[in-house]
Amino acid sequence: MREYSCRSVLPVLALLFLGIEAHAGDINVAVAANFTAPAEEIGELFEAATGHRAILSFGSTGQLFTQITQAAPFEVFLAADQERPAKAIEDGLAVADSLFTYALGRIVLFSEDPDLVTGEEMLQTGDFTRIAIANPVTAPYGAAAVETMRELGVYDRLEAKIVQGSNIAQAYQFVATGNAELGFVALSQVIGHEEGSRWIVPETLHSPIAQDAVLLQSGAENEAALAFIGFLKGAEARAVIEAYGYGAG
């Protein structure tokens, strides 16, 4: 039997490990704030499966898109709408054939008070001081909240009570910290939160919150970026997305 010395085996092992590292890379992903928790889980699964690391930056879709137009170093854009990824393609900032819907979002009226939110009648009575929403200009979930209130005929009555977060994460913080008694937040933010009270807004009360992803031109030649787009379409990512209450794209 042939014997191998440590001197001959170790360099080979070192080369193998170096080879693995050489194929791994980082990818900068701009992620809509509503998708924070699932994106973090997907990022961990992606790194375990591929060795690539997803560096995630969260914010409102409008803010992230503005940063992309100003040459922020993102390579993939996970938006909370369809308009801005399409605009990125139109402006030559993204790869046209990479566009796809990765999630369908839901909004929920939520309060930390277990007795406060009983349904849409809570909005009709207006028996509260402050209601939080995300900025409807930059955050699609905020736009859906305004659309819902208008559809129910309560927006004009409640407008003075509205406090706006710059994104859906801040809107949720207003509710979680008691700065607003209730607020429209993403279902994904409270799906595992057993306390409090909530009303899941019927999808008939607002336009669909279809969330599109797109590969940006800066990531078109990045192996890690291409791998992330592929992983986001796969079964592991889909299981996470659905676990957070999102519909299939």
C-alpha positions as CSV (number, residue, x, y, z in Angstrom):
1,M,0.0,0.0,0.0
2,R,1.3,3.4,-0.9
3,E,2.0,5.8,2.0
4,Y,1.5,9.6,1.8
5,S,3.4,11.9,4.0
6,C,1.8,15.0,5.6
7,R,4.2,17.0,3.5
8,S,2.7,15.8,0.3
9,V,-1.0,15.8,1.4
10,L,-1.2,19.2,3.1
11,P,-0.3,21.3,0.1
12,V,-3.0,19.5,-1.9
13,L,-5.6,20.2,0.8
14,A,-4.5,23.8,0.9
15,L,-5.0,24.2,-2.8
16,L,-8.5,22.6,-2.6
17,F,-9.5,25.1,0.1
18,L,-8.1,28.0,-1.8
19,G,-10.0,26.8,-4.9
20,I,-13.3,26.9,-2.9
21,E,-12.6,30.4,-1.7
22,A,-11.6,31.5,-5.1
23,H,-15.1,30.6,-6.4
24,A,-16.9,32.3,-3.5
25,G,-17.8,36.0,-3.7
26,D,-19.8,38.8,-2.2
27,I,-23.0,40.3,-3.7
28,N,-24.6,43.6,-2.6
29,V,-28.4,43.3,-2.6
30,A,-30.8,46.2,-2.2
31,V,-33.9,44.8,-0.3
32,A,-37.3,46.4,0.4
33,A,-37.7,46.8,4.1
34,N,-40.8,44.6,4.3
35,F,-38.7,41.7,3.1
36,T,-36.0,42.0,5.9
37,A,-36.6,38.8,7.8
38,P,-37.1,36.4,4.9
39,A,-34.1,38.0,3.1
40,E,-31.9,37.4,6.1
41,E,-32.9,33.7,6.2
42,I,-32.5,33.3,2.4
43,G,-29.1,35.0,2.6
44,E,-27.9,32.4,5.2
45,L,-29.3,29.5,3.1
46,F,-27.6,31.0,0.0
47,E,-24.2,31.2,1.7
48,A,-24.5,27.7,3.0
49,A,-25.5,26.3,-0.4
50,T,-23.0,28.3,-2.6
51,G,-20.3,29.8,-0.5
52,H,-21.2,33.2,-1.8
53,R,-22.2,35.9,0.7
54,A,-25.2,38.2,0.2
55,I,-24.6,41.6,1.8
56,L,-28.1,43.0,2.4
57,S,-29.1,46.7,2.6
58,F,-32.7,47.5,3.6
59,G,-34.8,50.6,2.9
60,S,-37.9,51.8,1.2
61,T,-38.2,50.8,-2.5
62,G,-38.2,54.5,-3.5
63,Q,-35.1,55.3,-1.5
64,L,-33.2,52.3,-2.8
65,F,-34.1,53.1,-6.3
66,T,-32.8,56.6,-5.9
67,Q,-29.5,55.2,-4.6
68,I,-29.3,52.9,-7.6
69,T,-29.7,55.8,-10.0
70,Q,-26.9,57.5,-8.1
71,A,-24.5,54.6,-8.7
72,A,-24.8,52.9,-5.3
73,P,-22.8,49.6,-5.4
74,F,-25.8,47.2,-5.6
75,E,-25.9,44.3,-7.9
76,V,-29.4,42.9,-7.3
77,F,-32.6,44.8,-6.5
78,L,-35.5,43.2,-4.5
79,A,-38.2,45.9,-4.7
80,A,-41.7,46.0,-3.1
81,D,-43.3,47.0,-6.4
82,Q,-43.0,46.4,-10.1
83,E,-42.6,49.9,-11.3
84,R,-39.1,50.7,-10.1
85,P,-37.5,47.5,-11.3
86,A,-39.1,48.1,-14.7
87,K,-37.8,51.7,-14.6
88,A,-34.3,50.4,-13.8
89,I,-34.5,48.4,-17.0
90,E,-35.9,51.3,-19.0
91,D,-33.1,53.5,-17.7
92,G,-30.4,51.0,-18.7
93,L,-29.6,50.2,-15.0
94,A,-30.8,46.6,-15.0
95,V,-30.8,43.5,-17.2
96,A,-34.1,43.2,-19.0
97,D,-34.5,39.4,-19.1
98,S,-33.7,39.0,-15.4
99,L,-37.0,40.6,-14.2
100,F,-39.4,38.3,-12.2
101,T,-41.9,38.5,-9.4
102,Y,-40.5,36.9,-6.3
103,A,-43.3,37.6,-3.8
104,L,-46.9,38.9,-3.5
105,G,-47.2,41.0,-0.3
106,R,-50.0,41.5,2.2
107,I,-50.7,44.3,4.6
108,V,-52.2,44.0,8.0
109,L,-53.7,46.5,10.5
110,F,-51.8,45.7,13.7
111,S,-51.7,46.8,17.3
112,E,-49.7,45.6,20.3
113,D,-52.9,46.0,22.3
114,P,-54.7,42.6,22.1
115,D,-58.1,44.2,22.3
116,L,-57.8,47.1,20.0
117,V,-58.0,45.8,16.4
118,T,-61.2,43.9,15.8
119,G,-61.6,44.5,12.0
120,E,-62.2,47.4,9.6
121,E,-64.7,48.9,12.1
122,M,-61.7,50.1,14.1
123,L,-61.0,52.5,11.2
124,Q,-64.6,53.5,11.0
125,T,-64.8,54.5,14.6
126,G,-61.4,56.2,14.7
127,D,-61.1,55.5,18.4
128,F,-57.3,56.1,18.6
129,T,-54.8,58.9,18.5
130,R,-52.2,57.8,16.0
131,I,-52.1,55.3,13.1
132,A,-48.7,54.5,11.5
133,I,-48.1,53.8,7.8
134,A,-45.0,53.8,5.6
135,N,-44.4,56.8,3.3
136,P,-46.9,56.2,0.5
137,V,-44.7,58.1,-2.0
138,T,-41.6,55.8,-1.6
139,A,-43.0,52.7,0.0
140,P,-45.6,50.5,-1.8
141,Y,-46.9,49.2,1.5
142,G,-47.7,52.7,2.5
143,A,-49.5,53.3,-0.8
144,A,-51.6,50.2,-0.2
145,A,-52.5,51.5,3.2
146,V,-53.7,54.8,1.8
147,E,-55.6,53.0,-1.0
148,T,-57.3,50.8,1.7
149,M,-58.4,53.8,3.8
150,R,-59.7,55.6,0.7
151,E,-61.6,52.4,-0.4
152,L,-63.2,52.2,3.0
153,G,-64.1,55.9,2.9
154,V,-62.1,56.8,6.1
155,Y,-59.0,58.5,4.8
156,D,-60.2,62.1,5.1
157,R,-61.3,61.5,8.7
158,L,-58.0,59.7,9.7
159,E,-55.5,61.8,7.7
160,A,-54.7,64.0,10.7
161,K,-53.9,60.9,12.9
162,I,-51.5,59.4,10.4
163,V,-47.8,59.2,11.3
164,Q,-45.4,58.2,8.5
165,G,-42.4,56.0,8.7
166,S,-39.8,56.4,6.0
167,N,-40.3,52.7,5.2
168,I,-42.4,49.8,6.5
169,A,-39.8,48.8,9.1
170,Q,-40.1,52.3,10.7
171,A,-43.9,52.1,10.6
172,Y,-43.8,48.9,12.5
173,Q,-41.4,50.4,15.0
174,F,-43.9,53.2,15.7
175,V,-46.5,50.5,16.6
176,A,-44.1,48.3,18.5
177,T,-42.8,51.2,20.7
178,G,-46.3,52.6,21.4
179,N,-45.7,55.8,19.4
180,A,-48.8,54.8,17.5
181,E,-51.6,52.6,18.9
182,L,-51.9,50.8,15.6
183,G,-50.6,50.8,12.1
184,F,-50.6,49.2,8.6
185,V,-47.6,46.9,8.5
186,A,-46.5,44.0,6.3
187,L,-48.0,40.6,7.3
188,S,-44.4,39.2,7.2
189,Q,-43.5,41.5,10.1
190,V,-46.1,40.0,12.5
191,I,-46.8,36.5,11.1
192,G,-44.9,34.9,14.0
193,H,-46.0,37.5,16.6
194,E,-48.7,35.9,18.7
195,E,-49.4,38.9,20.9
196,G,-51.4,41.9,19.9
197,S,-54.4,42.2,17.6
198,R,-54.6,42.3,13.8
199,W,-56.8,42.5,10.8
200,I,-55.4,41.1,7.6
201,V,-56.6,43.5,4.9
202,P,-58.5,41.9,2.1
203,E,-56.7,42.1,-1.2
204,T,-59.8,43.5,-2.8
205,L,-59.2,46.8,-0.9
206,H,-55.9,47.7,-2.6
207,S,-53.9,47.0,-5.8
208,P,-51.8,43.8,-5.6
209,I,-48.4,44.3,-4.0
210,A,-46.4,42.4,-6.5
211,Q,-42.7,42.5,-5.6
212,D,-40.2,42.2,-8.5
213,A,-36.5,41.4,-8.5
214,V,-34.0,42.4,-11.1
215,L,-30.3,41.9,-11.8
216,L,-28.6,45.3,-12.0
217,Q,-26.1,45.9,-14.8
218,S,-23.3,46.2,-12.2
219,G,-23.9,42.5,-11.3
220,A,-24.4,41.2,-14.8
221,E,-20.9,39.6,-14.9
222,N,-20.8,38.7,-11.2
223,E,-21.1,34.9,-10.6
224,A,-22.4,35.5,-7.1
225,A,-25.2,37.8,-8.3
226,L,-26.3,35.4,-11.0
227,A,-26.3,32.6,-8.4
228,F,-28.4,34.7,-6.0
229,I,-31.0,35.3,-8.7
230,G,-31.2,31.6,-9.4
231,F,-31.4,30.7,-5.7
232,L,-34.2,33.2,-5.1
233,K,-36.3,31.3,-7.7
234,G,-35.6,27.9,-6.1
235,A,-37.5,25.7,-3.7
236,E,-35.5,26.6,-0.6
237,A,-36.1,30.4,-1.0
238,R,-39.7,29.8,-2.0
239,A,-40.3,27.9,1.3
240,V,-39.0,30.8,3.3
241,I,-41.0,33.3,1.3
242,E,-44.3,31.4,1.8
243,A,-43.5,30.9,5.5
244,Y,-43.6,34.6,6.0
245,G,-47.1,34.9,4.5
246,Y,-46.2,36.0,1.0
247,G,-48.0,34.6,-2.1
248,A,-46.2,33.0,-4.9
249,G,-45.0,35.2,-7.7
